[in-house]
Amino acid sequence: MHEYSLVRAMVERVEAAVRENKAKGVHRLRVSVGELSGVEPELFRSAYEVFREGTVCAKASLDVTLVRARYTCPNCGRAFEPGEVLRCAGCDRAAHLNAGSDELLLESIELEVP
Amino acid sequence: MCTTCGCGDKELVPVELHERILAGNDRIASHNREHFRESGVLALNVMGSPGSGKTAVLEATARLMAGMRLGAVSGDLATDNDARRLERAGIVAKAITTGQACHLDAELVHHALHDFPWKELDVFFIENVGNLVCPALYDLGQDSNVVVLSVTEGEDKPEKYPVIFKKADLVLVTKCDLTPYLEVDLAKLEDALARVMPEPRILRISARSGLGMEAFRDWVLSRRALLPGGKARPHRTLASGHEHGHPAAKDG
């Protein structure tokens, strides 16, 4: 269960943004979760529900977008089917993973300013 | 305040970040990495399930690399058993007791470096907590990731845990001396790895019989040779109980 430590890191980042912007509150967080980031979107959401109590995020809603993993050949651009060997037989090249699909990103925050 | 009509509604200001949530961990990891590179220490993050043979691999490596200075920190929820085993094998070792935490992070590793003679080492193993999920998320500042997978775990493990195998620079398939007693098909296991790793690098080994251990040692040496000044610098030899070195044994 690393989701709690991830949520804590996210809330700390939001706290810093609130200070920098002298905000009164936080309205919404947008997060993107890559399919190969090692984070389960549902667990992340439920960890957030518990952890946000008593923090600057107490009233902030959380939008989670899942970024599907997609492998393509860097040479011919062919898309790989899930579960396929990750090497393009025709080009003899290793498959490339699309950006964001192995990342957990805090995309944006909506702050309430007085 | 809303300035259009003065209704008193709060104004919402979007702040675009597009930032890794673990950016804080990554910063400390980069700091660790800089330390290791500056000092010519090869840091390897060794991950794998509980009981996959991480500690046994390090013990067997120590037997093969007796001339090199090896060190390790070993992440464990509750005991320092692994660190003590490594010490007995001649590896300078320290336990990181993580309590309930399922993984090491860059800060835990950084903290462990204090009062630990890591700068004197040729190779620094970071033996992660036994777990195929969480350790994959945390950069520690290592040069490479080594994932240990034993033949008893099942051929489909790579496809069940793609995240950690995708991050592996090297997969060690351990306990290969047991294959005559098992119904495991190593070709199938390696095929599964090729479906989650675009550039799989795999070694079949046995810490007990020594199978493949020389190939692993050679891989470690090749990684170390890539460090800045790593090739030019001869590895330091252990003083084997002497404070002073024998002149003939001194590096040229």
Interface residues (C-beta under 8 A of the other chain):
Chain A: M1 H2 S5 L6 A9 M10 E12 R13 A17 N21 A23 K24 G25 H27 V31 L36 S37 G38 V39 Y71 G83 E84 V85 L86 R87 A94 A95 H96 L97 D102 E103 L104 L105 L106 E107 S108 I109 E110 L111 E112 V113 P114
Chain B: M1 K10 E11 L12 V13 P14 V15 E16 L17 H18 E19 R20 I21 L22 A23 G24 N25 A101 C102 H103 D105 V133 C134 A136 L137 Y138 E159 P162 V163 I164 K166 D191 A194 R195 V196 M197 P198 E199
